Amino acid sequence: MQFFRHPLTTAVAIAAMVVPQIAAAAPRSWLLPSATNFNGGDAWVTVDAALSTDLYYPDHPGQPWTPIAIAPDGTNVQVENLSKGKLRLTFDLHLATQGTYKLAVLNNGVMGSYMLDGERKMLPRGTTTDTLAQAIPAGATEVWTAENNSRVETFVTSGVPNDTVFKPTGKGLEMVPVSHPTDLSVQDAATFQFLLDGKPAAGISVSAINGGVRYAPSMQQLELKTDAAGKVTIKWPAPGMWWVSASIGAPRAEGGPGGPGGPGAGGPGGPGMQGEGPRAPMGPPQRRASYAMTVEVLG
């Protein structure tokens, strides 16, 4: 894989806008590292994981997430000092080797329903492809199911960056960078490719929002679409921690919390859960997948 920077081109033209801070915005799932680049040596990074309306200010109950960490050689490494508070999860990672690490929270669920004794019943919360057979009782008919995958990530580099952690799994919505996500600046455009189940995710909407602006008069939100190859190019208007997200599939509940992580939403904690508020008319569920990452953009 080759990482490079290049100016925004017509081939991947996108629409960008600056929008007012929205008080009633949907909650968003995020991982926020204490830093994204280290000089090497015996380094540690602390990560906050939370669900919030204003990016990077935890304001929703802490989630029962299980974070994973992938080392520069592609192996899983243990996170340390994991602690779940009222509003956020925190953990540390020892950067024992040089290269780029991936930190992630994943959820691969199945949503759906079935008919039994003349009544339509929902699949239990937390149903997965592995437990689907046990979740459907004998005698059930008209079984409707759809996968619901969510992925929240961030990346940290110690010393020289590498690309091993970006190898796609072929499941859900994933990001494969053209521009390395720990080497971003406002002077250069960054290109990312999105894949859905291992294939280019063409024509999907991608949002980029700057975080940490609770006391600013407005936030900056870029609205983009992937090209035929699933690629999108972002020209960062300002430095800071940016939240980049993409999703497919309609929310399960109408009027309930939307966005990754909320009930009826595509983020961790959402798949397979029944949201509050009015529900959409019953019908076969849609395939849903969501992706979100936090990246640091330098000035």
C-alpha positions in Angstrom: 0.0 0.0 0.0 1.3 3.4 -0.9 0.5 6.5 1.1 0.6 9.9 -0.6 -0.9 13.4 -0.5 -2.3 15.2 -3.4 -4.6 18.2 -4.0 -8.3 17.9 -4.3 -9.2 16.8 -7.9 -12.4 17.0 -9.9 -12.5 13.2 -10.1 -13.4 13.1 -6.5 -15.3 16.3 -6.2 -17.2 16.8 -2.9 -19.5 19.2 -1.3 -18.4 20.9 1.9 -20.2 23.2 4.3 -19.8 24.9 7.6 -22.9 24.4 9.7 -24.1 25.9 13.0 -23.6 23.8 16.1 -26.7 21.6 16.4 -28.0 21.3 20.0 -30.1 18.3 19.2 -27.5 16.4 17.2 -27.6 12.6 17.5 -25.1 11.0 19.8 -21.9 9.8 18.3 -19.5 6.9 19.3 -15.8 7.8 19.4 -12.3 6.8 20.6 -10.0 9.7 21.5 -6.3 9.0 22.0 -4.2 11.2 24.2 -1.8 11.6 21.2 -1.6 10.0 17.7 2.2 10.3 17.1 5.1 9.2 19.3 8.9 9.4 18.7 9.3 5.7 19.6 10.9 4.3 22.7 8.9 3.2 25.7 5.7 5.0 24.9 2.1 4.7 26.3 -1.2 6.1 25.0 -4.4 6.7 27.0 -7.7 6.4 25.2 -11.2 7.7 26.1 -14.1 5.8 24.6 -17.6 7.3 24.9 -20.9 8.3 23.3 -21.8 11.9 23.2 -23.7 14.7 21.5 -20.8 17.1 21.4 -17.8 15.4 20.1 -15.2 14.4 22.8 -17.3 15.7 25.7 -18.9 12.5 27.2 -22.5 13.1 28.1 -24.2 9.6 27.7 -24.0 6.6 30.0 -20.8 4.6 29.6 -21.0 1.8 27.1 -20.1 -1.9 27.8 -17.6 -1.9 25.0 -14.6 -4.3 24.7 -11.8 -2.4 22.9 -9.3 -4.2 20.8 -5.8 -3.2 19.8 -3.8 -4.4 16.8 0.0 -4.0 16.8 2.1 -2.9 13.8 2.7 -6.6 12.9 -1.0 -7.3 12.7 -1.3 -9.2 16.0 -3.7 -8.4 18.7 -2.3 -6.9 21.9 -3.8 -6.4 25.3 -5.1 -3.1 26.4 -4.3 -2.2 30.0 -6.0 -0.4 33.0 -9.4 -0.7 31.4 -11.9 1.2 33.5 -15.6 1.9 32.9 -16.9 5.1 34.5 -20.4 6.6 34.5 -19.9 8.5 31.2 -16.8 7.0 29.6 -14.5 4.0 29.2 -10.7 4.6 29.5 -7.8 2.3 28.8 -4.0 2.4 28.2 -1.9 0.8 25.5 1.8 0.2 25.7 3.4 1.0 22.4 6.1 -1.6 22.7 7.2 -1.7 19.1 7.5 0.9 16.4 4.8 1.3 13.7 1.1 2.1 13.5 -1.5 0.6 15.9 -5.2 0.3 15.4 -7.6 0.8 18.3 -11.2 -0.3 17.7 -14.6 -1.2 19.1 -16.5 -3.6 16.9 -20.0 -5.0 16.9 -21.3 -7.6 14.5 -24.9 -8.4 15.1 -28.1 -9.7 13.4 -31.4 -8.0 13.7 -34.8 -9.4 12.5 -37.9 -11.1 13.6 -40.0 -14.3 13.0 -43.6 -15.5 13.2 -44.6 -17.9 16.0 -48.1 -18.8 17.1 -49.6 -16.1 14.9 -47.4 -13.3 16.4 -44.3 -11.6 15.1 -41.5 -11.6 17.6 -38.2 -9.8 17.5 -34.8 -11.5 17.7 -33.2 -11.2 21.2 -30.8 -8.3 21.7 -27.2 -9.3 21.1 -28.0 -11.9 18.5 -25.0 -12.6 16.2 -24.4 -14.8 13.2 -23.0 -17.5 15.5 -26.0 -17.5 17.8 -28.7 -16.9 15.2 -29.7 -20.6 15.0 -30.3 -20.8 18.7 -32.2 -17.5 18.8 -34.9 -18.8 16.4 -37.3 -21.3 18.1 -38.6 -24.5 16.5 -41.7 -23.9 14.5 -40.9 -20.3 13.6 -41.8 -19.1 10.1 -41.4 -16.0 8.0 -37.9 -15.4 9.4 -36.5 -11.9 8.5 -32.9 -11.2 9.3 -30.2 -8.7 8.3 -26.6 -8.1 9.4 -25.7 -5.0 11.4 -22.0 -4.2 11.6 -20.4 -1.3 13.3 -16.8 -0.2 13.7 -15.3 2.7 15.6 -11.5 3.2 15.3 -8.6 5.5 15.9 -4.9 5.1 15.0 -1.6 5.8 16.8 2.0 5.6 15.4 5.2 5.1 17.3 8.3 6.0 15.3 7.9 5.2 11.6 4.3 4.5 10.4 3.4 1.3 8.5 0.3 -0.1 6.9 -0.2 -3.7 8.3 -3.2 -2.8 10.5 -5.2 -1.5 7.5 -5.6 -4.9 5.9 -9.4 -5.3 5.5 -11.4 -8.1 7.1 -14.1 -8.2 4.4 -16.8 -7.7 7.0 -18.9 -4.6 7.3 -17.9 -1.1 6.4 -14.1 -0.5 6.6 -11.7 2.2 5.8 -8.5 1.6 3.8 -6.3 4.7 3.7 -4.5 6.1 0.7 -3.2 9.0 2.9 -1.9 7.7 6.3 -4.4 8.7 9.0 -1.6 9.6 11.5 0.1 11.9 9.0 -2.6 14.6 8.2 -2.4 18.3 7.9 -4.5 21.3 6.8 -2.0 21.9 4.0 -2.8 18.7 2.2 -5.9 16.8 1.1 -6.3 13.3 2.4 -7.8 10.3 0.5 -9.5 7.3 2.2 -11.2 4.3 0.6 -14.3 2.7 2.1 -15.1 -0.9 1.5 -18.4 -2.7 2.2 -17.9 -6.4 2.9 -14.6 -6.2 1.0 -15.9 -4.4 -2.1 -15.7 -0.6 -2.9 -18.5 1.2 -1.2 -19.5 3.6 -4.1 -21.8 6.5 -3.6 -22.1 6.4 0.2 -22.3 9.6 2.3 -19.3 10.5 4.4 -19.2 13.2 7.1 -16.2 14.9 8.7 -16.8 17.0 11.8 -14.3 18.8 14.0 -14.5 18.0 17.7 -13.9 19.9 20.9 -15.9 23.0 19.8 -18.6 23.1 22.5 -17.8 26.7 23.2 -17.3 27.8 19.6 -20.2 29.6 17.7 -20.2 26.9 15.1 -18.8 23.6 14.1 -17.3 22.6 10.8 -19.0 19.8 9.0 -18.0 18.4 5.6 -20.5 16.4 3.6 -18.9 14.1 1.0 -19.7 11.1 -1.2 -17.4 8.3 -2.2 -16.6 7.8 -5.9 -16.9 4.6 -8.0 -13.9 3.1 -6.2 -15.2 3.9 -2.8 -12.7 6.8 -2.3 -13.2 10.2 -0.9 -10.8 13.1 -0.6 -11.0 15.5 2.3 -9.4 19.0 2.4 -9.2 19.8 6.1 -10.3 23.4 6.8 -8.8 23.5 10.3 -6.4 21.6 12.6 -7.7 19.5 15.5 -9.3 16.1 16.2 -11.8 15.2 13.4 -14.5 12.6 13.5 -15.1 10.9 10.1 -18.1 8.7 9.7 -20.0 6.7 7.0 -23.0 4.4 7.1 -25.5 2.5 5.0 -29.0 1.4 5.9 -31.9 3.4 7.4 -32.3 3.7 11.2 -34.5 1.0 12.8 -36.6 3.4 14.9 -38.3 6.6 13.8 -37.9 9.5 16.1 -35.4 7.7 18.4 -31.7 8.4 18.8 -29.8 8.1 15.6 -26.1 7.9 14.7 -23.6 5.4 15.6 -24.0 4.0 19.1 -27.5 5.0 19.9 -30.5 2.7 20.3 -31.7 1.8 16.9 -28.4 3.1 15.5 -25.4 1.7 13.7 -22.7 2.1 16.3 -21.5 -0.3 19.0 -24.4 -0.9 21.4 -27.0 -0.1 18.7 -27.2 -3.3 16.6 -30.0 -5.6 17.6 -31.4 -3.1 20.2 -34.9 -1.8 20.3 -35.0 2.0 20.4 -37.4 4.2 22.3 -40.1 6.2 20.6 -42.3 5.5 17.6 -41.3 2.5 15.5 -41.2 2.2 11.8 -43.8 -0.1 10.2 -42.8 -3.8 10.6 -41.0 -5.2 7.6 -37.9 -7.1 6.6 -34.9 -5.3 8.2 -32.3 -3.6 6.0 -28.6 -4.5 5.9 -26.9 -1.8 8.0 -23.3 -1.0 8.6 -21.5 2.0 10.1 -17.9 3.3 10.4 -16.4 6.1 12.5 -12.8 7.1 13.2 -11.0 9.9 15.0 -8.0 11.4 13.3 -5.7 14.3 14.2 -5.1 17.0 11.7 -2.0 19.2 12.3 -1.9 22.9 11.4 
